[in-house]
Amino acid sequence: MAFLAEAEVEALAECLVALANGDGGLIVLGLNENGRSSHTIWEEEAEGALLEAARLCRPPVPTQ
């Protein structure tokens, strides 16, 4: 499981690759590692960041 306080594209891409190289996992946006809310991330912002992050991954990483 990875916690990202913000929907930063490069950090999200790094998490996608790391989880794909392992056993998979879950990325939680908007919470810090202590499980506390960092700030509001809107669904559109998260979706856009995920799509952009996936474009950076070579080979492609499947996401759900």
C-alpha positions as CSV (number, residue, x, y, z in Angstrom):
1,M,0.0,0.0,0.0
2,A,1.3,3.5,-0.9
3,F,0.0,6.8,0.5
4,L,0.4,9.9,-1.6
5,A,-0.6,13.2,-0.1
6,E,-1.1,14.8,-3.5
7,A,-1.9,13.5,-7.0
8,E,1.6,14.2,-8.4
9,V,2.0,12.5,-11.7
10,E,5.7,11.4,-11.4
11,A,5.2,10.1,-7.9
12,L,2.1,8.2,-9.0
13,A,4.0,6.7,-11.9
14,E,6.8,5.5,-9.6
15,C,4.2,3.9,-7.3
16,L,2.5,2.2,-10.2
17,V,5.8,0.7,-11.4
18,A,6.9,-0.4,-7.9
19,L,3.6,-2.1,-7.2
20,A,3.6,-3.7,-10.7
21,N,7.1,-5.1,-10.0
22,G,5.9,-6.6,-6.7
23,D,2.6,-8.3,-5.8
24,G,0.4,-5.3,-6.7
25,G,-1.2,-3.2,-4.1
26,L,-3.3,-0.1,-3.5
27,I,-2.4,3.6,-3.9
28,V,-4.3,5.9,-1.5
29,L,-4.4,9.6,-2.6
30,G,-5.0,12.5,-0.3
31,L,-3.7,10.8,2.9
32,N,-0.2,11.0,4.3
33,E,1.6,7.9,5.7
34,N,0.0,8.4,9.1
35,G,-3.4,8.1,7.5
36,R,-4.3,11.7,8.0
37,S,-6.0,13.8,5.4
38,S,-3.6,16.1,3.6
39,H,-6.1,18.0,1.4
40,T,-9.0,17.3,-0.8
41,I,-8.3,15.6,-4.1
42,W,-11.2,15.7,-6.6
43,E,-12.1,12.6,-8.6
44,E,-11.3,14.4,-11.9
45,E,-7.8,15.4,-10.6
46,A,-7.1,11.8,-9.4
47,E,-8.3,10.3,-12.7
48,G,-6.3,12.7,-14.8
49,A,-3.1,12.1,-12.8
50,L,-3.6,8.4,-13.0
51,L,-4.0,8.5,-16.8
52,E,-1.0,10.7,-17.2
53,A,1.1,8.6,-14.8
54,A,0.1,5.4,-16.8
55,R,1.4,7.1,-20.0
56,L,4.8,7.5,-18.4
57,C,5.2,3.8,-17.6
58,R,7.1,1.6,-20.0
59,P,6.0,-1.2,-20.4
60,P,2.4,-0.2,-19.8
61,V,1.1,-0.9,-16.3
62,P,-2.5,-2.1,-16.1
63,T,-4.7,-0.1,-13.6
64,Q,-8.2,-0.4,-12.3
